[in-house]
């Protein structure tokens, strides 16, 4: 199957887009969602706490995404700042790999973080609205020598998440084939008078 890798700064809307994409694609193809933050807290922090040496979480996400895709899932991964070497490995080794970059200005990130409330199950609810976190010191710039992403989305003036999800979904072969099959089946019903 395919791996869709969503990249962008914290607060750009990766998780929102990932959930909208899963809701859209899941009826036609099984979807696994690997959010760097969720997986890192649930799995990798426990591994590191046990003293086990392991790969950095982004490389582990790549390995997990590959295994899940080989098992027939569309895998949606969200990461903030993957190293260029990881993205190169992804392009060479992940089936149906699609790379989506979400761009957002520091002002947009600051505004979104001011509104966002986070609840990770531990009772922590993020930063009070009066004191938003500072904008990231650096927003990842794309290496000009790296291949262009399959899609780049401006999140300063985004479309609704459902529309953005559709723009991404048309890049997933399994979604396109299933949608075409469904459209063809519907057309055949009208021809036969069913």
Secondary structure, DSSP 8 states (H G I E B T S, - for coil): --EEEEEE-TTSSHHHHHHHHHHHHTTTS-EEEEEHHHHIIIIIHHHHHTT-----HHHHHHHHHHHHHHTT-EEEEEES---HHHHHHHHHHSTTEEEEEEE--HHHHHHHHHH-----SSS---S-TTS-----S------TTS---SEEEE-TT---HHHHHHHHHTT-HHHHHHHHHHHHHHHHHHHHT-
